[in-house]
Structure formats: structure tokens, C-alpha cells
Amino acid sequence: MTLLSMTVILCMRIDILTIFPKMFQGPFTESLIGRAIKNGILHIKVTNIRSFCKDKHKKVDDKPFGGGVGMVLKPEPLYDAIKSVGVKKKNNLYKKYYSKPYVIYMSPQGKTLNNEIIKKFSKFKHLVFVCGHYEGIDERIINYVDEEISIGDYILTGGEIPAMVVVDSLARLLPGVVKEESSVKNDSFYNGILDYAHYTRPAVFKGNKVPDVLLSGDHKKIDLWRKKEAYERTKIRRPDLLKSKF
């Protein structure tokens, strides 16, 4: 197997459909995501929905039928944008890898995001994020959406920031993005509970000492302390997680 074919197999493709593409320029060029893109682990393309408008004013929204406040994203440019991210390459390996995209609409009416959903998304080879705006998108476009996702019970100006949140979270689960895989598995929510407390140098800060067990060098005791700490922290801060787990 050639190096090129290995890169294609390991790379996740993400397409983001938005009317504000410049919002993604900073977040996707820095930190782990920027490194994952540079190393060929992640391929992200941001597409401007407005470029699919056929009128001279590039109008992406219109007033809702039946009256009411706000504007709604029109179905025609959204449909053409979704259609544009389908498989077009003829290379057999490329075609097999970039299979039918899984389309996600970032919506306050969707399922609330959690780590199990992120794990599911990390298994896909090709994800498409539709970023709504104003009062949302024309309901007929939902026919082309596989899943609606919300990042919480509050309203933002659009779906761009929620899409960034999902991409950032799932990128950590891709092989090679985080150097130490054990670090990912010990994160809060990965195993259904919160993470344990972390400490670093100095051993004493403003009179507060690091727990003695962490300085003992006894890895079995340290591991036991961390498991107990994670459980107790979850019990106090997020008891709902324990109820759903047991």
C-alpha cells in the first residue's frame, strides 16, 4: 500500500455549509485541529451557501409563509450546496473511502450533544454540517438531513459555533490527533463520568499541597485514588451521570 493511499484511508472528510465561511478561518488553523489538517488526518472544506444562489443579489433567505418575524433560509441554495459535497471522484479507492456523506443539521431542536454522539460521529468517513441561521432552514431540507444536533438549551446567532464545537470534540477521537490515546480515554465523559483532579509543579502552591499519594510513586495507589476521585467528583457535581450509568 502506498503512502498516498494510507493517507486517504486514515483521513476524515468534513464539509461545512454556511453563509458565514470566514468564521471558520481562525478556529480550524490553530491547535490540534490545525495540526490534524496539516498532517492529513482531517480534511475540512467550508462552502459558502450563498455561492449557489442564482439571483444577482445572492439572496439566501426569505420571509416565512404564514407571516411572522424573522427570515428563513431558502431551500434551493441549501439543496444545491448539500448536493455539491457528494462523491465525484472516479478513483476507486477515493470513491470507496468518501462514501455517502452523513448530513448533520446544527439546530436547537435537535438531540442534545453528548460524548456518545461524538463517538458515533468519529466512526464516519465523511460528515457534512449544515449551519442554520435566522429562524432556521426551510423544513423541506430536513428530508436531506440524517440527524439534527443541539449543543444545549440556549439560542445562538447561528449554527457555525455549534459546528465548531462538534468538530473540535470529535477531532480528539481520531487516531493520531492526540499523541497519547490514554489522555483521551481519561477525559471527562469518555467513560460516562467526570475526570479526576489534576496537579503539576510546584508541589506546594500558596500553602496548598498536592495529595501525598500522587508523590508516592506507587502507581497502583495512584490509579485507585484517581478512580475514587473521579467517582466522588461525579457524585457531587453531576449525579445525573451516575444515575444514567447505573
BATIPA-303881 format. One record per residue: y, x, z of N, C-alpha, C in turn; residue in one letter; residue number from 1. Coordinates in nm, 2 decimals, m for minus. Layout:
! BATIPA-303881
VEXMI    n_py    n_px    n_pz   ca_py   ca_px   ca_pz    c_py    c_px    c_pz  resn  resi
VEXMI       Y       X       Z       Y       X       Z       Y       X       Z     a   NUM
...
//
This chain:
! BATIPA-303881
VEXMI    n_py    n_px    n_pz   ca_py   ca_px   ca_pz    c_py    c_px    c_pz  resn  resi
VEXMI   m0.12    0.08    0.00    0.00    0.00    0.00    0.12    0.09    0.00     m     1
VEXMI    0.22    0.06   m0.08    0.34    0.14   m0.10    0.44    0.11    0.02     t     2
VEXMI    0.53    0.20    0.04    0.63    0.18    0.14    0.72    0.06    0.11     l     3
VEXMI    0.75    0.03   m0.02    0.83   m0.08   m0.05    0.75   m0.21   m0.02     l     4
VEXMI    0.62   m0.22   m0.05    0.55   m0.34   m0.02    0.54   m0.37    0.13     s     5
VEXMI    0.53   m0.26    0.21    0.52   m0.28    0.35    0.65   m0.33    0.40     m     6
VEXMI    0.76   m0.29    0.35    0.89   m0.34    0.39    0.91   m0.49    0.36     t     7
VEXMI    0.86   m0.53    0.25    0.87   m0.67    0.21    0.79   m0.75    0.30     v     8
VEXMI    0.67   m0.71    0.34    0.58   m0.79    0.42    0.64   m0.80    0.57     i     9
VEXMI    0.70   m0.70    0.62    0.75   m0.70    0.75    0.88   m0.76    0.77     l    10
VEXMI    0.95   m0.78    0.66    1.09   m0.83    0.67    1.09   m0.98    0.68     c    11
VEXMI    1.18   m1.04    0.77    1.20   m1.18    0.78    1.33   m1.21    0.70     m    12
VEXMI    1.32   m1.31    0.62    1.44   m1.36    0.54    1.51   m1.47    0.61     r    13
VEXMI    1.64   m1.47    0.63    1.72   m1.57    0.68    1.84   m1.61    0.59     i    14
VEXMI    1.85   m1.73    0.55    1.96   m1.78    0.48    2.04   m1.87    0.56     d    15
VEXMI    2.17   m1.85    0.56    2.27   m1.93    0.64    2.36   m2.00    0.55     i    16
VEXMI    2.37   m2.14    0.55    2.45   m2.21    0.47    2.57   m2.27    0.55     l    17
VEXMI    2.69   m2.23    0.51    2.81   m2.26    0.59    2.93   m2.27    0.50     t    18
VEXMI    3.04   m2.34    0.56    3.17   m2.34    0.49    3.26   m2.24    0.54     i    19
VEXMI    3.21   m2.16    0.64    3.30   m2.05    0.70    3.21   m1.92    0.71     f    20
VEXMI    3.18   m1.86    0.59    3.10   m1.74    0.59    3.15   m1.62    0.66     p    21
VEXMI    3.28   m1.61    0.67    3.34   m1.49    0.74    3.31   m1.49    0.89     k    22
VEXMI    3.28   m1.60    0.94    3.24   m1.60    1.09    3.13   m1.51    1.12     m    23
VEXMI    3.04   m1.48    1.02    2.92   m1.40    1.05    2.93   m1.25    1.02     f    24
VEXMI    3.05   m1.21    0.98    3.07   m1.07    0.94    3.05   m0.98    1.06     q    25
VEXMI    3.11   m1.01    1.17    3.10   m0.92    1.29    2.97   m0.93    1.36     g    26
VEXMI    2.92   m1.04    1.40    2.80   m1.05    1.48    2.68   m0.99    1.42     p    27
VEXMI    2.67   m1.00    1.28    2.55   m0.95    1.22    2.56   m0.81    1.17     f    28
VEXMI    2.66   m0.74    1.21    2.67   m0.60    1.17    2.66   m0.50    1.29     t    29
VEXMI    2.65   m0.56    1.41    2.65   m0.48    1.53    2.52   m0.50    1.60     e    30
VEXMI    2.50   m0.41    1.70    2.39   m0.42    1.80    2.25   m0.42    1.73     s    31
VEXMI    2.16   m0.50    1.79    2.02   m0.50    1.74    2.01   m0.56    1.61     l    32
VEXMI    2.08   m0.67    1.58    2.07   m0.74    1.45    2.12   m0.65    1.34     i    33
VEXMI    2.23   m0.58    1.36    2.28   m0.48    1.26    2.18   m0.37    1.23     g    34
VEXMI    2.11   m0.32    1.34    2.01   m0.22    1.32    1.89   m0.28    1.25     r    35
VEXMI    1.85   m0.40    1.28    1.73   m0.46    1.22    1.76   m0.48    1.07     a    36
VEXMI    1.88   m0.52    1.03    1.91   m0.54    0.89    1.91   m0.40    0.82     i    37
VEXMI    1.97   m0.30    0.88    1.97   m0.16    0.83    1.83   m0.11    0.81     k    38
VEXMI    1.74   m0.14    0.90    1.60   m0.08    0.89    1.51   m0.17    0.81     n    39
VEXMI    1.56   m0.28    0.75    1.48   m0.36    0.66    1.38   m0.45    0.73     g    40
VEXMI    1.41   m0.48    0.86    1.32   m0.57    0.93    1.37   m0.71    0.91     i    41
VEXMI    1.50   m0.73    0.89    1.56   m0.86    0.88    1.65   m0.86    0.76     l    42
VEXMI    1.64   m0.96    0.68    1.73   m0.98    0.57    1.81   m1.11    0.58     h    43
VEXMI    1.94   m1.10    0.60    2.02   m1.22    0.62    2.12   m1.23    0.51     i    44
VEXMI    2.12   m1.35    0.45    2.22   m1.38    0.34    2.30   m1.51    0.39     k    45
VEXMI    2.43   m1.49    0.38    2.52   m1.60    0.42    2.58   m1.66    0.29     v    46
VEXMI    2.56   m1.79    0.27    2.60   m1.86    0.15    2.71   m1.96    0.18     t    47
VEXMI    2.82   m1.96    0.10    2.93   m2.05    0.11    2.90   m2.18    0.04     n    48
VEXMI    2.88   m2.29    0.12    2.85   m2.42    0.06    2.96   m2.46   m0.04     i    49
VEXMI    3.08   m2.42   m0.01    3.19   m2.46   m0.10    3.18   m2.41   m0.24     r    50
VEXMI    3.10   m2.30   m0.26    3.08   m2.25   m0.39    3.00   m2.34   m0.48     s    51
VEXMI    2.94   m2.44   m0.42    2.86   m2.54   m0.50    2.93   m2.67   m0.53     f    52
VEXMI    3.06   m2.67   m0.49    3.14   m2.79   m0.52    3.18   m2.78   m0.67     c    53
VEXMI    3.18   m2.90   m0.74    3.20   m2.90   m0.88    3.35   m2.94   m0.92     k    54
VEXMI    3.42   m2.99   m0.82    3.56   m3.03   m0.84    3.65   m2.91   m0.83     d    55
VEXMI    3.77   m2.91   m0.89    3.86   m2.80   m0.89    3.91   m2.76   m0.75     k    56
VEXMI    3.92   m2.86   m0.66    3.97   m2.83   m0.53    3.86   m2.78   m0.43     h    57
VEXMI    3.73   m2.78   m0.48    3.62   m2.73   m0.39    3.61   m2.81   m0.26     k    58
VEXMI    3.62   m2.94   m0.28    3.62   m3.03   m0.16    3.47   m3.05   m0.11     k    59
VEXMI    3.45   m3.01    0.02    3.31   m3.02    0.07    3.29   m3.15    0.16     v    60
VEXMI    3.40   m3.22    0.20    3.39   m3.33    0.29    3.46   m3.45    0.24     d    61
VEXMI    3.43   m3.56    0.30    3.50   m3.69    0.26    3.50   m3.78    0.38     d    62
VEXMI    3.57   m3.89    0.37    3.58   m3.99    0.47    3.44   m4.07    0.48     k    63
VEXMI    3.40   m4.11    0.60    3.28   m4.18    0.62    3.28   m4.32    0.57     p    64
VEXMI    3.17   m4.37    0.50    3.16   m4.51    0.46    3.17   m4.59    0.59     f    65
VEXMI    3.23   m4.71    0.58    3.24   m4.80    0.70    3.36   m4.77    0.79     g    66
VEXMI    3.44   m4.66    0.75    3.56   m4.63    0.83    3.52   m4.55    0.95     g    67
VEXMI    3.63   m4.51    1.03    3.61   m4.43    1.15    3.68   m4.30    1.13     g    68
VEXMI    3.69   m4.22    1.24    3.77   m4.10    1.24    3.68   m3.99    1.19     v    69
VEXMI    3.75   m3.88    1.15    3.67   m3.76    1.11    3.63   m3.76    0.97     g    70
VEXMI    3.56   m3.65    0.93    3.52   m3.63    0.79    3.37   m3.59    0.80     m    71
VEXMI    3.30   m3.61    0.69    3.15   m3.59    0.68    3.13   m3.49    0.56     v    72
VEXMI    3.04   m3.39    0.58    3.01   m3.30    0.47    2.93   m3.38    0.36     l    73
VEXMI    2.98   m3.36    0.24    2.92   m3.43    0.13    2.78   m3.39    0.09     k    74
VEXMI    2.69   m3.48    0.04    2.55   m3.44    0.01    2.53   m3.35   m0.11     p    75
VEXMI    2.62   m3.36   m0.21    2.59   m3.29   m0.34    2.59   m3.14   m0.32     e    76
VEXMI    2.70   m3.08   m0.27    2.71   m2.93   m0.25    2.60   m2.88   m0.15     p    77
VEXMI    2.58   m2.96   m0.05    2.47   m2.92    0.05    2.34   m2.92   m0.01     l    78
VEXMI    2.30   m3.02   m0.09    2.17   m3.02   m0.16    2.16   m2.90   m0.25     y    79
VEXMI    2.26   m2.87   m0.33    2.26   m2.76   m0.42    2.25   m2.63   m0.35     d    80
VEXMI    2.31   m2.62   m0.23    2.31   m2.49   m0.16    2.17   m2.47   m0.10     a    81
VEXMI    2.10   m2.58   m0.05    1.97   m2.57    0.00    1.87   m2.53   m0.11     i    82
VEXMI    1.89   m2.60   m0.23    1.80   m2.57   m0.34    1.82   m2.43   m0.39     k    83
VEXMI    1.93   m2.37   m0.37    1.96   m2.23   m0.42    1.88   m2.12   m0.35     s    84
VEXMI    1.84   m2.15   m0.23    1.77   m2.05   m0.15    1.62   m2.05   m0.16     v    85
VEXMI    1.57   m2.13   m0.25    1.43   m2.14   m0.28    1.38   m2.01   m0.35     g    86
VEXMI    1.25   m2.00   m0.37    1.19   m1.88   m0.43    1.22   m1.87   m0.58     v    87
VEXMI    1.27   m1.76   m0.62    1.30   m1.75   m0.77    1.24   m1.62   m0.82     k    88
VEXMI    1.20   m1.53   m0.74    1.14   m1.40   m0.79    1.00   m1.42   m0.85     k    89
VEXMI    0.97   m1.34   m0.95    0.84   m1.36   m1.01    0.74   m1.26   m0.96     k    90
VEXMI    0.78   m1.16   m0.89    0.69   m1.06   m0.84    0.59   m1.13   m0.74     n    91
VEXMI    0.46   m1.11   m0.76    0.36   m1.19   m0.69    0.37   m1.16   m0.54     n    92
VEXMI    0.38   m1.04   m0.50    0.39   m1.00   m0.35    0.52   m1.07   m0.29     l    93
VEXMI    0.63   m1.05   m0.36    0.75   m1.11   m0.31    0.74   m1.26   m0.30     y    94
VEXMI    0.68   m1.32   m0.40    0.67   m1.47   m0.40    0.58   m1.52   m0.29     k    95
VEXMI    0.47   m1.44   m0.26    0.38   m1.48   m0.16    0.45   m1.47   m0.02     k    96
VEXMI    0.53   m1.36   m0.01    0.60   m1.34    0.12    0.71   m1.44    0.15     y    97
VEXMI    0.80   m1.46    0.05    0.90   m1.56    0.07    0.86   m1.69    0.02     y    98
VEXMI    0.77   m1.75    0.11    0.72   m1.88    0.08    0.82   m1.99    0.10     s    99
VEXMI    0.78   m2.12    0.09    0.88   m2.23    0.11    0.96   m2.21    0.24     k   100
VEXMI    1.09   m2.21    0.23    1.17   m2.19    0.35    1.16   m2.30    0.45     p   101
VEXMI    1.17   m2.27    0.58    1.18   m2.37    0.68    1.32   m2.40    0.71     y   102
VEXMI    1.37   m2.52    0.69    1.51   m2.55    0.70    1.55   m2.61    0.83     v   103
VEXMI    1.64   m2.55    0.90    1.69   m2.59    1.03    1.83   m2.63    1.03     i   104
VEXMI    1.86   m2.75    1.08    2.00   m2.80    1.08    2.05   m2.79    1.23     y   105
VEXMI    2.15   m2.72    1.25    2.21   m2.70    1.38    2.29   m2.82    1.41     m   106
VEXMI    2.24   m2.90    1.51    2.30   m3.04    1.53    2.30   m3.07    1.68     s   107
VEXMI    2.40   m3.13    1.74    2.40   m3.17    1.88    2.29   m3.28    1.90     p   108
VEXMI    2.24   m3.34    1.80    2.14   m3.45    1.81    2.00   m3.39    1.80     q   109
VEXMI    1.98   m3.26    1.79    1.85   m3.20    1.77    1.78   m3.17    1.90     g   110
VEXMI    1.66   m3.11    1.89    1.59   m3.07    2.01    1.67   m2.96    2.08     k   111
VEXMI    1.67   m2.96    2.21    1.74   m2.85    2.28    1.66   m2.72    2.27     t   112
VEXMI    1.73   m2.62    2.23    1.67   m2.49    2.21    1.61   m2.43    2.34     l   113
VEXMI    1.48   m2.38    2.33    1.42   m2.30    2.44    1.34   m2.19    2.38     n   114
VEXMI    1.28   m2.11    2.47    1.21   m1.99    2.42    1.09   m2.02    2.34     n   115
VEXMI    1.02   m2.14    2.36    0.90   m2.17    2.29    0.94   m2.20    2.14     e   116
VEXMI    1.06   m2.27    2.12    1.11   m2.29    1.99    1.14   m2.16    1.92     i   117
VEXMI    1.20   m2.07    1.99    1.23   m1.94    1.93    1.10   m1.86    1.89     i   118
VEXMI    1.00   m1.87    1.98    0.87   m1.81    1.94    0.82   m1.87    1.81     k   119
VEXMI    0.83   m2.00    1.80    0.78   m2.06    1.68    0.85   m2.01    1.56     k   120
VEXMI    0.99   m2.01    1.57    1.07   m1.97    1.45    1.04   m1.82    1.41     f   121
VEXMI    1.00   m1.74    1.51    0.98   m1.60    1.48    0.85   m1.58    1.40     s   122
VEXMI    0.77   m1.68    1.39    0.64   m1.67    1.31    0.67   m1.70    1.16     k   123
VEXMI    0.78   m1.76    1.13    0.81   m1.79    0.99    0.86   m1.67    0.91     f   124
VEXMI    0.83   m1.67    0.78    0.88   m1.56    0.69    1.02   m1.59    0.63     k   125
VEXMI    1.05   m1.71    0.63    1.18   m1.75    0.56    1.24   m1.87    0.63     h   126
VEXMI    1.36   m1.85    0.70    1.43   m1.96    0.76    1.56   m1.98    0.70     l   127
VEXMI    1.60   m2.11    0.69    1.73   m2.15    0.64    1.80   m2.23    0.75     v   128
VEXMI    1.93   m2.19    0.78    2.01   m2.26    0.88    2.12   m2.33    0.81     f   129
VEXMI    2.13   m2.46    0.83    2.24   m2.54    0.78    2.34   m2.56    0.89     v   130
VEXMI    2.46   m2.52    0.87    2.57   m2.53    0.97    2.66   m2.65    0.94     c   131
VEXMI    2.65   m2.75    1.02    2.73   m2.87    1.00    2.87   m2.85    1.05     g   132
VEXMI    2.96   m2.94    1.02    3.10   m2.93    1.06    3.16   m3.07    1.07     h   133
VEXMI    3.27   m3.09    1.12    3.34   m3.22    1.13    3.25   m3.32    1.21     y   134
VEXMI    3.23   m3.43    1.15    3.15   m3.53    1.21    3.00   m3.51    1.18     e   135
VEXMI    2.97   m3.41    1.10    2.83   m3.38    1.07    2.81   m3.38    0.92     g   136
VEXMI    2.68   m3.39    0.88    2.65   m3.39    0.74    2.60   m3.53    0.69     i   137
VEXMI    2.61   m3.56    0.56    2.56   m3.69    0.51    2.41   m3.70    0.55     d   138
VEXMI    2.37   m3.81    0.61    2.24   m3.84    0.66    2.13   m3.82    0.56     e   139
VEXMI    2.16   m3.84    0.43    2.06   m3.82    0.33    2.01   m3.68    0.31     r   140
VEXMI    2.09   m3.59    0.36    2.04   m3.45    0.35    1.93   m3.42    0.46     i   141
VEXMI    1.92   m3.50    0.56    1.82   m3.48    0.66    1.68   m3.48    0.60     i   142
VEXMI    1.67   m3.55    0.48    1.54   m3.56    0.41    1.50   m3.42    0.36     n   143
VEXMI    1.59   m3.32    0.36    1.55   m3.19    0.32    1.55   m3.09    0.43     y   144
VEXMI    1.56   m3.14    0.56    1.56   m3.06    0.68    1.43   m3.07    0.75     v   145
VEXMI    1.37   m2.96    0.79    1.24   m2.96    0.87    1.26   m2.98    1.01     d   146
VEXMI    1.38   m2.94    1.07    1.39   m2.96    1.21    1.54   m2.95    1.25     e   147
VEXMI    1.58   m3.03    1.34    1.72   m3.03    1.40    1.72   m2.96    1.53     e   148
VEXMI    1.81   m2.87    1.56    1.81   m2.79    1.68    1.95   m2.80    1.74     i   149
VEXMI    1.96   m2.82    1.87    2.08   m2.81    1.95    2.07   m2.69    2.05     s   150
VEXMI    2.18   m2.63    2.08    2.18   m2.52    2.18    2.23   m2.57    2.32     i   151
VEXMI    2.25   m2.70    2.33    2.29   m2.75    2.46    2.37   m2.88    2.44     g   152
VEXMI    2.39   m2.95    2.56    2.45   m3.08    2.56    2.60   m3.07    2.57     d   153
VEXMI    2.66   m3.01    2.47    2.81   m3.00    2.46    2.84   m2.99    2.31     y   154
VEXMI    2.97   m3.00    2.28    3.01   m3.00    2.13    3.09   m2.88    2.10     i   155
VEXMI    3.05   m2.81    1.99    3.13   m2.70    1.94    3.19   m2.74    1.81     l   156
VEXMI    3.28   m2.66    1.75    3.35   m2.69    1.63    3.26   m2.70    1.51     t   157
VEXMI    3.15   m2.63    1.52    3.05   m2.64    1.40    2.92   m2.57    1.44     g   158
VEXMI    2.84   m2.56    1.34    2.70   m2.50    1.36    2.69   m2.36    1.34     g   159
VEXMI    2.80   m2.29    1.32    2.79   m2.14    1.30    2.75   m2.06    1.42     e   160
VEXMI    2.82   m2.09    1.53    2.79   m2.02    1.66    2.65   m2.05    1.70     i   161
VEXMI    2.61   m2.18    1.70    2.46   m2.21    1.73    2.37   m2.13    1.64     p   162
VEXMI    2.39   m2.12    1.52    2.31   m2.05    1.43    2.30   m1.90    1.47     a   163
VEXMI    2.41   m1.84    1.51    2.42   m1.70    1.55    2.33   m1.69    1.68     m   164
VEXMI    2.34   m1.78    1.77    2.26   m1.78    1.89    2.11   m1.78    1.86     v   165
VEXMI    2.06   m1.86    1.77    1.92   m1.87    1.73    1.88   m1.74    1.67     v   166
VEXMI    1.96   m1.69    1.57    1.92   m1.57    1.50    1.91   m1.45    1.60     v   167
VEXMI    2.01   m1.44    1.69    2.01   m1.33    1.78    1.89   m1.33    1.87     d   168
VEXMI    1.85   m1.45    1.92    1.74   m1.47    2.01    1.60   m1.44    1.94     s   169
VEXMI    1.59   m1.49    1.82    1.46   m1.47    1.75    1.44   m1.33    1.70     l   170
VEXMI    1.56   m1.26    1.67    1.55   m1.12    1.62    1.48   m1.03    1.72     a   171
VEXMI    1.50   m1.06    1.85    1.44   m0.97    1.95    1.29   m0.98    1.95     r   172
VEXMI    1.24   m1.09    1.89    1.09   m1.10    1.89    1.02   m1.04    1.77     l   173
VEXMI    1.10   m0.99    1.67    1.05   m0.94    1.55    1.00   m0.79    1.58     l   174
VEXMI    0.88   m0.76    1.54    0.83   m0.62    1.56    0.92   m0.51    1.51     p   175
VEXMI    0.96   m0.42    1.60    1.04   m0.31    1.56    1.19   m0.32    1.59     g   176
VEXMI    1.23   m0.45    1.63    1.37   m0.47    1.66    1.41   m0.41    1.79     v   177
VEXMI    1.33   m0.44    1.90    1.34   m0.39    2.03    1.24   m0.28    2.04     v   178
VEXMI    1.28   m0.16    2.08    1.19   m0.04    2.08    1.07   m0.06    2.18     k   179
VEXMI    1.10   m0.12    2.30    1.00   m0.14    2.40    0.96   m0.28    2.40     e   180
VEXMI    0.84   m0.31    2.35    0.79   m0.45    2.34    0.78   m0.52    2.48     e   181
VEXMI    0.74   m0.43    2.58    0.73   m0.49    2.72    0.86   m0.54    2.77     s   182
VEXMI    0.97   m0.48    2.72    1.10   m0.53    2.76    1.13   m0.67    2.72     s   183
VEXMI    1.08   m0.71    2.60    1.10   m0.85    2.55    1.01   m0.94    2.64     v   184
VEXMI    0.89   m0.90    2.66    0.79   m0.99    2.74    0.83   m1.01    2.88     k   185
VEXMI    0.92   m0.92    2.93    0.96   m0.94    3.07    1.09   m1.01    3.08     n   186
VEXMI    1.15   m1.05    2.97    1.28   m1.12    2.97    1.26   m1.26    3.04     d   187
VEXMI    1.38   m1.31    3.09    1.37   m1.45    3.14    1.33   m1.54    3.03     s   188
VEXMI    1.25   m1.64    3.07    1.20   m1.75    2.99    1.08   m1.71    2.90     f   189
VEXMI    1.06   m1.58    2.87    0.95   m1.54    2.78    0.82   m1.60    2.83     y   190
VEXMI    0.79   m1.58    2.96    0.67   m1.63    3.02    0.69   m1.76    3.10     n   191
VEXMI    0.80   m1.83    3.08    0.83   m1.95    3.14    0.90   m1.95    3.27     g   192
VEXMI    0.93   m1.83    3.32    1.01   m1.81    3.44    1.12   m1.71    3.42     i   193
VEXMI    1.21   m1.70    3.52    1.32   m1.61    3.51    1.28   m1.47    3.53     l   194
VEXMI    1.36   m1.37    3.49    1.33   m1.23    3.51    1.36   m1.19    3.65     d   195
VEXMI    1.29   m1.08    3.70    1.32   m1.02    3.83    1.45   m0.95    3.83     y   196
VEXMI    1.50   m0.91    3.95    1.63   m0.84    3.96    1.61   m0.69    3.91     a   197
VEXMI    1.72   m0.64    3.85    1.71   m0.50    3.80    1.81   m0.41    3.88     h   198
VEXMI    1.78   m0.29    3.90    1.87   m0.19    3.97    1.87   m0.06    3.89     y   199
VEXMI    1.97    0.02    3.90    1.98    0.15    3.84    2.06    0.24    3.94     t   200
VEXMI    2.08    0.36    3.90    2.16    0.46    3.98    2.30    0.41    4.00     r   201
VEXMI    2.36    0.44    4.11    2.31    0.51    4.23    2.23    0.42    4.32     p   202
VEXMI    2.15    0.49    4.41    2.06    0.41    4.49    2.13    0.33    4.60     a   203
VEXMI    2.25    0.38    4.63    2.34    0.30    4.73    2.48    0.28    4.66     v   204
VEXMI    2.52    0.15    4.65    2.65    0.12    4.60    2.72    0.03    4.69     f   205
VEXMI    2.84    0.09    4.74    2.92    0.02    4.84    2.84   m0.04    4.96     k   206
VEXMI    2.75    0.04    5.01    2.67    0.01    5.12    2.55   m0.07    5.09     g   207
VEXMI    2.53   m0.12    4.97    2.41   m0.20    4.93    2.30   m0.10    4.87     n   208
VEXMI    2.19   m0.10    4.93    2.08   m0.02    4.89    1.98   m0.09    4.79     k   209
VEXMI    1.92   m0.01    4.70    1.82   m0.06    4.62    1.70   m0.08    4.70     v   210
VEXMI    1.62   m0.19    4.68    1.50   m0.22    4.76    1.41   m0.09    4.76     p   211
VEXMI    1.36   m0.06    4.88    1.28    0.06    4.90    1.16    0.07    4.81     d   212
VEXMI    1.09   m0.05    4.78    0.97   m0.05    4.71    1.00    0.01    4.57     v   213
VEXMI    1.12   m0.01    4.51    1.15    0.04    4.38    1.16    0.20    4.38     l   214
VEXMI    1.18    0.25    4.49    1.20    0.40    4.50    1.07    0.47    4.55     l   215
VEXMI    0.96    0.38    4.57    0.84    0.43    4.63    0.75    0.51    4.54     s   216
VEXMI    0.76    0.48    4.41    0.67    0.54    4.31    0.54    0.48    4.30     g   217
VEXMI    0.51    0.38    4.38    0.39    0.30    4.38    0.40    0.19    4.28     d   218
VEXMI    0.34    0.21    4.16    0.36    0.11    4.05    0.29   m0.02    4.08     h   219
VEXMI    0.18   m0.02    4.15    0.11   m0.15    4.18    0.20   m0.23    4.28     k   220
VEXMI    0.26   m0.17    4.38    0.35   m0.24    4.47    0.48   m0.29    4.40     k   221
VEXMI    0.53   m0.20    4.31    0.65   m0.24    4.23    0.62   m0.36    4.14     i   222
VEXMI    0.50   m0.36    4.08    0.47   m0.47    3.99    0.45   m0.60    4.07     d   223
VEXMI    0.39   m0.59    4.19    0.37   m0.71    4.27    0.51   m0.76    4.32     l   224
VEXMI    0.60   m0.67    4.36    0.73   m0.71    4.41    0.81   m0.78    4.30     w   225
VEXMI    0.80   m0.73    4.17    0.87   m0.79    4.06    0.81   m0.93    4.03     r   226
VEXMI    0.69   m0.95    4.03    0.63   m1.08    4.01    0.67   m1.18    4.12     k   227
VEXMI    0.67   m1.13    4.24    0.72   m1.22    4.35    0.86   m1.25    4.34     k   228
VEXMI    0.94   m1.15    4.31    1.09   m1.16    4.29    1.12   m1.26    4.18     e   229
VEXMI    1.05   m1.25    4.07    1.07   m1.34    3.95    1.04   m1.49    3.99     a   230
VEXMI    0.93   m1.51    4.07    0.89   m1.64    4.11    0.99   m1.70    4.21     y   231
VEXMI    1.03   m1.62    4.31    1.13   m1.67    4.41    1.26   m1.70    4.34     e   232
VEXMI    1.30   m1.61    4.25    1.43   m1.64    4.18    1.43   m1.77    4.10     r   233
VEXMI    1.32   m1.79    4.03    1.30   m1.91    3.96    1.30   m2.03    4.05     t   234
VEXMI    1.23   m2.02    4.16    1.22   m2.13    4.26    1.35   m2.17    4.31     k   235
VEXMI    1.44   m2.08    4.33    1.58   m2.11    4.38    1.67   m2.15    4.27     i   236
VEXMI    1.67   m2.08    4.16    1.77   m2.11    4.06    1.73   m2.21    3.95     r   237
VEXMI    1.60   m2.21    3.92    1.56   m2.30    3.81    1.42   m2.36    3.85     r   238
VEXMI    1.42   m2.44    3.96    1.29   m2.50    4.00    1.23   m2.59    3.89     p   239
VEXMI    1.31   m2.64    3.80    1.26   m2.73    3.69    1.16   m2.65    3.60     d   240
VEXMI    1.18   m2.52    3.59    1.09   m2.44    3.51    0.95   m2.43    3.57     l   241
VEXMI    0.95   m2.43    3.70    0.82   m2.42    3.77    0.74   m2.56    3.76     l   242
VEXMI    0.82   m2.66    3.76    0.76   m2.80    3.75    0.70   m2.82    3.62     k   243
VEXMI    0.76   m2.76    3.51    0.71   m2.78    3.38    0.59   m2.69    3.35     s   244
VEXMI    0.59   m2.57    3.43    0.49   m2.47    3.41    0.36   m2.51    3.48     k   245
VEXMI    0.37   m2.57    3.59    0.25   m2.61    3.67    0.23   m2.76    3.67     f   246
//
